[in-house]
Amino acid sequence: MQIHGERRFDATPDDVFRALTDADEMASAFSAIELVEAEGPHWKMKVRAPLPGGLKLTLSVHVEELREPEHARLRAWSKGLGGRISVNSSFDLAPDGSGTLMRWSAEVNAAGLLSGLGRQELAPVATHQAERALERIARHLEAAAAT
């Protein structure tokens, strides 16, 4: 399943890039992330899947293709009793007046119990989760700029 979107931030590309590639920022942006442990570009995350039943996953995340402040790719995957999931996401940032325009995309693949929801049901859930997280990051960046 492919999802994508655009978002404008009232912050510099440098600030947006740092927020999107920082494990703690991402953990606070995604409500489903319960715990994150980061060692440089390699993260482990405990995630509560946004699916019925409250399935929890441990995701391995690698931050790659770092071209600060314009591009990065995040690859995440998990394999367990509930099945497996992989998320290959990337973003591109460009100055936009006094802010930053972000274009993002993600490919999500699931197998086993995690594929229980069809593509039609999973795509809106995944897109909504991404948009909510980006809204939280935008609010955090705006609050930091105001102080």
Secondary structure, 3 states (H helix, E strand, C coil): CEEEEEEEECCCHHHHHHHHCCHHHHHHHCCCEEEEEEECCEEEEEEECCCCCCCEEEEEEEEEEEECCCEEEEEEEEEECCEEEEEEEEEEEEEECCEEEEEEEEEEEEEEHHHCCCHHHHHHHHHHHHHHHHHHHHHHHHHHHHC
